[in-house]
Amino acid sequence: MMVLLEEDKINANEPEWTMIQLSYIGEKVADPDDLILAAEKIDPMIELYVPAISYTEGDVTVQQNFMDGYIFVRNIAPEQLNRLMRHEYFLLCLKEAKQPATVTDTYLNELKEDYLRRYKLKFKTGVNVRITKGFWEGFEGIVVATHDTQINIQVRTESITKIMDIPMFFVELLDRNANEYGFEDGLLDLEEERMILENLDSIDEEGDDE
């Protein structure tokens, strides 16, 4: 389990990202380019990071968020941050002891790698899946093996039996596996996200009491 540790946040050689929660519009309606454009209109030097993994195969690209509802910014002055928070896409800046909460590149990379590891766990050998993207979209099959971000799937039809490599973000777990393996709709919750938010909320509440 990953916990936001103070020593992970004070590496002087590593720029820090300020953590911002998106509004409903920012999360459900706006796409990443909209969020970036909103920041650039305030100052083109502002860096904005959307915590997502993009995977492209052929002419199909899938973007999988590993921390839904949040983005990260840096190279932003306090006044610019206040202007950004007045935009309809952004809800609030998470705080720690009354200061904007920040994380490093190292932490975000670790979070992404842990998400990939846990995401892949649901595709156990023998589970039933449906291909949702690409040339084989709509076909169903059985997971034979997983490696890196690819899944070996055996697809059977009346005329062929074929084992193919499919990107794991192009595949969904079928509902009939949910009870057996404890997944809902083929998605895994990030325990790390809950821990981060609870930790930051508790620290901020302590700061308010002072």
C-alpha positions in Angstrom: 0.0 0.0 0.0 1.4 3.4 -1.0 1.2 6.3 1.5 2.1 9.9 0.8 5.3 10.3 2.9 6.9 13.7 3.8 10.3 12.5 2.7 8.9 11.7 -0.7 7.8 15.3 -1.2 10.9 17.3 -0.3 13.3 16.2 -3.0 14.9 19.5 -4.0 15.9 18.1 -7.4 12.4 17.2 -8.4 9.7 19.8 -9.3 6.4 19.3 -7.4 2.9 19.1 -8.8 -0.1 20.8 -7.1 -3.1 18.5 -6.8 -6.4 19.7 -8.1 -9.8 18.1 -7.9 -12.0 18.5 -11.1 -15.6 19.6 -11.1 -18.3 17.4 -12.5 -18.0 19.2 -15.8 -14.2 19.0 -15.8 -14.3 15.2 -15.1 -17.3 14.1 -17.2 -17.5 16.6 -20.0 -14.2 18.2 -20.7 -11.4 16.2 -22.4 -7.7 16.6 -21.6 -7.2 19.1 -24.3 -9.9 21.3 -22.8 -8.2 21.2 -19.4 -4.8 22.1 -20.9 -6.3 25.0 -22.9 -8.0 26.4 -19.8 -4.6 26.5 -18.0 -2.8 28.0 -21.1 -5.3 30.9 -21.3 -4.2 31.9 -17.8 -0.4 31.5 -18.6 1.2 29.4 -21.4 4.0 28.5 -19.0 1.7 26.6 -16.6 2.3 22.8 -16.9 -0.8 20.6 -16.5 -0.6 16.8 -16.1 -3.6 14.5 -16.6 -3.0 11.3 -14.8 -3.7 8.9 -17.6 -2.0 6.2 -19.7 -2.4 6.3 -23.4 -2.1 3.2 -25.6 -2.2 3.3 -29.4 -2.5 0.3 -31.8 -3.0 1.0 -35.4 -5.4 4.0 -35.7 -7.1 3.3 -32.3 -6.0 5.2 -29.2 -7.3 4.5 -25.7 -6.7 6.7 -22.7 -7.0 5.1 -19.3 -7.1 7.4 -16.3 -5.3 6.1 -13.2 -6.6 8.8 -10.9 -10.1 9.8 -11.9 -11.2 13.3 -11.1 -7.8 14.9 -10.5 -5.2 16.8 -12.4 -1.8 18.2 -11.4 -0.3 21.6 -12.2 3.1 23.2 -11.7 4.9 26.5 -12.6 1.9 28.3 -11.3 1.8 31.4 -9.1 -0.7 31.6 -6.2 -2.7 34.3 -8.1 -2.8 32.2 -11.2 -3.9 29.2 -9.1 -6.8 31.3 -7.7 -7.8 32.2 -11.3 -7.7 28.6 -12.4 -9.9 27.5 -9.5 -12.6 30.0 -10.7 -12.9 28.1 -14.0 -15.9 25.7 -14.3 -13.6 22.7 -14.9 -11.9 22.9 -11.5 -13.5 22.3 -8.1 -10.8 22.8 -5.4 -7.1 22.7 -4.7 -6.3 20.0 -2.2 -4.4 21.4 0.8 -2.0 20.2 3.4 -1.7 22.4 6.5 -3.4 25.2 4.6 -0.9 25.0 1.8 -1.5 23.4 -1.7 -0.8 19.7 -1.5 2.0 18.6 -3.8 3.4 15.4 -5.1 6.6 14.6 -7.1 7.1 12.9 -10.5 8.5 9.9 -8.7 5.3 9.5 -6.7 3.1 9.8 -9.8 5.2 7.3 -11.7 5.0 4.9 -8.8 1.2 5.4 -8.6 0.9 4.7 -12.4 3.0 1.6 -12.2 1.0 0.3 -9.2 -2.2 1.0 -11.1 -0.9 -1.0 -14.1 0.0 -3.9 -11.9 -3.4 -4.0 -10.1 -5.3 -3.4 -13.3 -3.7 -6.5 -14.9 -4.6 -8.6 -11.9 -8.2 -8.8 -12.9 -7.3 -10.6 -16.1 -6.6 -14.0 -14.5 -6.0 -17.0 -16.7 -9.3 -18.5 -17.7 -11.6 -15.5 -17.2 -14.0 -14.5 -19.9 -13.4 -11.2 -21.7 -14.8 -9.1 -24.5 -12.6 -7.1 -26.9 -13.9 -3.5 -27.0 -11.5 -1.7 -29.3 -9.7 -2.3 -32.6 -10.1 -4.8 -35.4 -11.5 -7.6 -33.2 -14.0 -5.4 -31.3 -17.0 -7.4 -30.1 -15.3 -10.8 -30.0 -15.3 -12.7 -26.8 -12.7 -15.1 -25.5 -10.8 -16.5 -22.6 -7.5 -15.1 -21.2 -4.6 -17.5 -21.8 -1.8 -15.4 -20.3 -0.8 -11.8 -19.5 2.5 -10.0 -20.1 3.4 -6.3 -19.8 0.3 -4.4 -21.1 -0.7 -7.2 -23.5 -3.1 -10.1 -23.0 -3.1 -13.4 -24.8 -6.8 -14.2 -25.6 -8.2 -17.3 -27.1 -11.1 -16.5 -29.4 -13.3 -19.3 -30.7 -15.9 -19.0 -33.5 -17.7 -21.6 -35.6 -14.8 -21.5 -38.1 -11.7 -20.6 -36.2 -9.9 -20.9 -32.9 -7.3 -18.1 -32.6 -5.0 -16.9 -29.9 -4.1 -13.2 -30.2 -2.3 -10.5 -28.4 -4.6 -7.6 -27.3 -3.7 -4.5 -25.3 -5.3 -4.8 -21.9 -7.0 -1.4 -22.2 -8.8 -2.8 -25.3 -10.5 -5.5 -23.2 -13.3 -5.6 -20.6 -14.1 -8.3 -18.1 -17.5 -9.9 -18.7 -20.1 -9.6 -15.9 -20.3 -13.3 -15.4 -16.8 -13.2 -13.8 -17.6 -10.4 -11.3 -18.9 -12.6 -8.5 -16.2 -15.2 -8.8 -13.3 -12.8 -8.8 -14.8 -9.9 -6.7 -14.8 -7.3 -9.5 -17.6 -4.9 -10.3 -18.0 -4.0 -14.0 -14.4 -5.1 -14.6 -12.9 -2.1 -12.7 -10.5 -2.0 -9.7 -10.7 0.8 -7.1 -7.5 2.6 -6.2 -7.0 2.2 -2.4 -4.1 4.7 -2.8 -6.4 7.5 -3.9 -8.6 7.0 -0.8 -5.6 7.0 1.4 -4.2 10.2 -0.1 -7.4 12.1 0.2 -8.1 11.0 3.8 -4.5 11.8 4.8 -4.8 15.3 3.3 -8.2 16.0 4.7 -7.1 15.0 8.2 -4.0 17.2 8.1 -6.0 20.2 6.8 -8.6 19.8 9.6 -5.7 19.8 12.1 -4.4 23.0 10.6 -7.8 24.7 10.8 -8.0 23.9 14.5 -4.8 25.8 15.3 
